[in-house]
Amino acid sequence: MPEKFYITTPIYYVNAKPHIGHAYTTIAADVLARFQKLQGKEVFFLTGTDEHGLKIQKKAQENGKNPQQFVDEISGEFKKLWKDLNIEYSNFIRTTDPKHIAAVQKVLQTLKDNGSIYLGTYFGMYCVGCEQFKSENELVDGKCPDHNTVPEKMEEECYLLKMADIQDDLIEKIEKNEFWIAPERYRNEMLAFLKSQKLNDISISRKNVQWGIPLPFDPEQTAYVWIDALLNYLTGIGWDPVKSEADHGASGDNFSKFWPANVQLIGKDILRVHATIWPAILLHLGIELPKVLFTHGHILSDGKKMSKTLGNAIAIEEMIEKFGADGTRYLLLSAGPFGQDIDVTMERMIENYNADLANGLGNLVSRVVKLSENYEKNISNREFKIDGNIIERFSRFRFDQELKMTWLLVAEDNKYIAETKPWELVKNNQKAFNEVMDKLMRDLFVIANRLMPFMPDTSEKIKKALETKQTEILFPRIK
Ligand code: MSP
């Protein structure tokens, strides 16, 4: 039986078109999924769209569309983007899927029946952008720092999820790394937060939001959008909450096969929800927590958050048009450590594209393939062994380092060609020429294999070019 590997991305809000930040998480998840497949694991890679809630209800209204039609359109744009970026997901979950809705309703009933939720009143400041209540100390000058808006004061009757009785258990699981929050500083941040106060119970329903999943025991209320959304990680692998009461799913289904998730990728803005509400739901349901919650940084442009008003936003479609899918994947993941904020500008990306892809890799491939016309050996894709160093970099989510190491080999080989001048050797020393080519061919197969998770098309093209001795321009220079 192959080892299993379950990886998730957040599900994206469909209040607006997909952007570069969404692409960043999804590309990283795709790279990890492909890497695990290369290691022979059975992989389930889940992504999708988060389609309920006030924010989307309002946006649909503004656009004069009914919400379902509105979310269908935007969810379709996400699917199209993932196709354009060569994302190989196993399932694309939508929270408006009838199966998801039915499962969420069953969970809510279960939580009600087992006493985890109760009817009460919630008073707080609600940020529609975040779809979250905010505490005073999370605000800056009375505003939500992520959305630069003043949250709405709200007091309403709703159902609340008990947090006190899971708090110690949660802290212990984080401390023991049974629920491993990475990188380290986010683990510390969450532990400090959880230990500093008694957690407030969480509102899990809304009275005045129509665009949501009705509570089965109180149809006046709809499920709070985060409860609905977080459950996607279970429903997306076919979890049935009723069956799961007895045995956590019938044998042979994807839930019993793949849960707990091996890696859940999230951005730092949604860490707190994923480290409190999410494990709380699971603990109340008696379900194991995910193994690793990895928090990545944000993409900034010129040191600032990208925004339409600042005019520094980079359109993902424009990147794909300029750099292709593989170029885009490379440029985003090589821009810096995945756990930290990265800064990109179009100018710098064009420079890097020309230097690393057009000149560095593209040049190496075309020179070696051209030279191989005079190389007499039969060549084929050699056995590739993923060495321990590569595995170690992936386990630390250091995609940038893995790419850097691969590009050291690219640079070394370009230099080796310049020094050994194989185009001269071929005229007067076939033996020496063959030796130079042995190394170059071997290295290029290694490079192609190492690029498989990152740049799947390019990797295939390089291998094919080496086998057929025919080259095409991989990355045309951009002026
Ligand atoms: N719908 C919720 C997630 C629910 S998961 C159960 C949500 N959606 S989102 O569309 O607003 O954001 C999804 C992800 O995109 C988050 O992880 C967020 O961090 C990420 N990004 C949004 N903007 C980003 C950047 N500028 N840079 C990198 N990632 C960012 O939150």
Residues whose N, C-alpha, C, O or C-beta is under 5 A from the ligand:
A	BS01	MSP	P10 I11 Y12 Y13 G21 H22 Y24 D50 A229 L230 I266 G267 K268 D269 I270 G297 H298 I299
